[in-house]
């Protein structure tokens, strides 16, 4: 079927391969493509910015292997706080033979009858190895009591015993680094919403995640109690503000690199953490207590 002269003269449409196309639709498609390109370039630039620190992590790993040092890194924090993405960036170029990522599921019936730390001990590092726990024994300080997955007595026993357990690890030569990723309620909600609508991220959304916003205050109280009782000289906590994922990742790398004197580091690189992103556990406790005094409760 042919096109009328009016169609050909209409400036709002063009004809391409027998199809009548709206210029507005073409413009919208073009703008969407440009926005995707901009986002892709931005992501690429961020990944490039990580690479010098990832190169330093390889040097650090080589030092640990040469010296047969043992390292445990704990990644804790609320759901969708950025732990997994940070772990992937930290380990991206590391030697797979000398690190492990451990993310344990629910305890089996047999494990529930064992000493609580027993299932974690089997995953501890040997000489020259780094073990990164994507959630750790601190499940018993945060998730389990909030969702009643443990009894009050089990929670109390954990809080009493964990500092001695960690002190023994450190005393016997293990380097223990504890990171808590702190995200705001609004940012967590935004990330959950994205998981609901993005088919590539839907697998991340669990039943526990769906209740995280409703139990926000319970998690905040559990966080405070955990920090207050388990931030020690032997095994301190470092808080990573993780609303900005890129800043969280690069600063977490800086924390790790500063925790180990591996030598041969690139002195042209900035190893100083951003004090708006990296907060000591003791400072976080002070901030939370001041907030409670001012407002009568924790609000973050």
N, C-alpha and C positions, 0 to 999 in steps of 0.2 A: 504494500500500500504506500503511495507516495506522500510526500509532505506538502502541505499547503504553502503558498507564498507567505501567508501571515506567520506560520511557524518559523520560516526561514528568516523573517525580518524581526522576530521577537528577540530582543537583546538579553532576555532572562534565560534563554535556553540555547543549547547547541546540539547538533546532531553528530553522533560519533558511531561509526560502524552500524548504522541503521537504528541507533537508539537515541531517543530524545532525553537529554540530560539537563537538569536544572543547574544553573550556575551557582545558586546558593548551596545546593547539595555538594557540588564539587568543591566549593570554597570551604565548607564545613569539613569534608573529608581531608582536604589539604591541611587545614589547621590542626586536625587531630593527628595527622601524620607528623607534622612539625613538632607538636607537643610530645609525641612519643619519642621522636629523635632527640629532643632536648633532654628528656628524662633519661634516655639511654646514655647520652654523653655525660650527664651529671653523675649517673651511677658509675660509669667508667672512670671518671676523674676521682671519685671517692675510693674506688678499688685501687687505683694507682697510688693514692696517698698512703694506703696501708702497706704497700709493698716494701718500703725501706724497713719498716718495723717487722714485717714478716721475715725479711732477710736476717734481721737481728735475732729473731726467735730461732732460726736455723743455727746461728752461731751459738746461742744459749744451749740449744739441744745437744750440739756437738760437745760442748764443755761438760754438760751433765753426763754424757756417755763416757767421755774420757776419764772423768773423776768418779764415775759410778755413783753419782748422787741420785737420790730418790725424791721425786716431787709429786705432791698431791695438790690439785687446784679444785676448789669447791665453787660451783656456780649455783647460787641460790637467788630467790626472788619470786615475785608473784608471777602468775601465768601471763604470757605475752610481754614479759619485761625485756626480752632480747637475749636471753642466755644462749639459746641454740645457735642463733646467727653469729654471735661472738665466738663461740667455740669453733664453728666452721671456718671463720676467718683466721683464728689463731693457728689452727692445725693445717690449713690449706696446703702449705708447702713443706711442712715438717716431715721428717723421716717416719713413715708408718710403722717401722719395726720398733721404734722406741717411744711410742706414745699410745695410749688407749683412751677412748671416750667411754665412760660407763654411765648408763642410764637404766637403772633397775626398775622393774615393774612392781606390782603388788607382791607382798611376801606370800610364799606358799604356806600351806598348813604346817609343813615341817619347819619352815623358817620361823613361823610364829611361836614355836616351842623352844627355839634356840635363844641364846644370849643375843640381844638386839644387834650388837655390832658384828656378829659372826659373819653375816652375809656380805658385809662390806670388806672385812679383813681379807677374804679370798681374792679381792680385786685390787689390793694395795700394790704399789709399784715395787719392782726389784731394782737393783743398782743400774743407773743409767736410763731410767724410764720415767716418763711423765704420765700420770693418770689424771684425767679431767672428769670430774663427776658432774653430770648434768642433773642436778638435784642429788642430794647425798643423805647421810644420816640425819641431817637437819629436817627431813620430812617429818620426823617425830616432834620437832619444835614448832612446825608451821602447819602443814597440810593435815596431818593426822589428828591433832587436837581440835582443829577448827571443824573438821567433818566427823568428829567422833570415831575415827578409825582406830584410836587407841584409848585406853582407859586413863583416868586422871593419874592413877598411880604409875602407869607406864610412862606417861609424860613427865611426871615428877622425878622418877628414877633416871630418865634420860638427862634431864637438866642438871641433876646432881652428878652424874657420872661422865658426861661428855668432856668436861674440861680436863679431867684426869686422863681420859683416853687420848685426847689430843696432846696433852703434855708429854705422855709417854712416847707418842709418835715422834714429836720434835726432839725429845731428849735422846732418842736412839738414832737421830740423824736425818729424819725425813723433813724436807722443806714443805711446810703446809701454808697454802695461800687461800684465804677465804674471801670470796667476792659476793656481795649482795647487790643485785640489780634492782634499782628503785624507779618505778614508773608511776605517773600520776593516774588517778582514777579515770580522768577524761581520756588520756592517751590509751589506757588499757581498753576502754570501751570502744574507741575508734579502731584499734587493732582487732578486737573481737568481731566488729561489724565487717571488717574487711575479710576476715576468715570465713564469715557466713556466706559472702557473695563471691569469693574467689575460689573457683574449683581446684586451683593448685594449692590452696591453703586450707581447704575444708577439713582435711585429715588432722590438722592441728587442734581442731575444736573438740574438746571432750565434754563429758557431762559435768565434770568438776569445773571446767572453764566457765560453763554457762551459769554457775552459781557464784563465781568469784566476785562479781560486782555486788550482788546482794549481801555477801559476807565480807565486804571491804573492811568494815570496822573491826571485825573479828581478826582478820589477817593483820591489820595494823597493830592491834594489841599483842598478837602473837609475835610479830616482828620486834616490838619493843622489849618484851620479856626475853626473847632469844638473845638480842644484842646485849641487854643488861647483864644476863647471866653467863654468856659465853664469849664476850669480847674480853680477852685476857692478854697479858704481856706475851705469853708463849704462843698464843694463836689468835691474833687480833682479826677483826673484820675490816674490810675496806668496802665502802659503799660506792656504787657506780650509778650516777643519775643517767637513766637510759631513755628518756623521752626522745632524744636525738640518737638514733641507732649508730650512726657513723661516729659521732663523738664518743659514745660509749665504747665502741669497738677499739678505737685507736687509743683511748685512755686506759682501757683494760690491758692492752698490750704493753703500754708504758709501765703500768703497775707490775706486771710480771717481769719485765726486763730489769726494773729497778730492784726487784726482790732477790735477784741472783747476780753475784759479781762474776760474770763469765769472761770478762776481759775481751780485748780485741774489738771493742765496740766502735761504731762510727761516731766520732765526736762532733761531726757536723750535723748530727741529727738531734732534734729536740726531744729529750727524754723527760721533761718536766710535765707532770700531769696538770690538766686544767682544774683549778681549785673550785670551779663551778660544777664540775662533773665528778671528781674524785673527792670523797669525804671520808675521814677516819670514822671508825665505829664509835669511838668515844664522843666525837663531835656530833654524830647523828643522834646519839642518846641525849646529849645536851639540847639539841634542837627540838627533839620530840618532847622532852620534859618542859621546855619553855613554852612550847605550843599548848601543852595540856594546862599549864598554869594560866596562860592568857585566855584560852577559850574554853577551859573546863573539860576538854577531851582532845584526843588525837584527831586531826582532820586530814592528814596525808596517808 
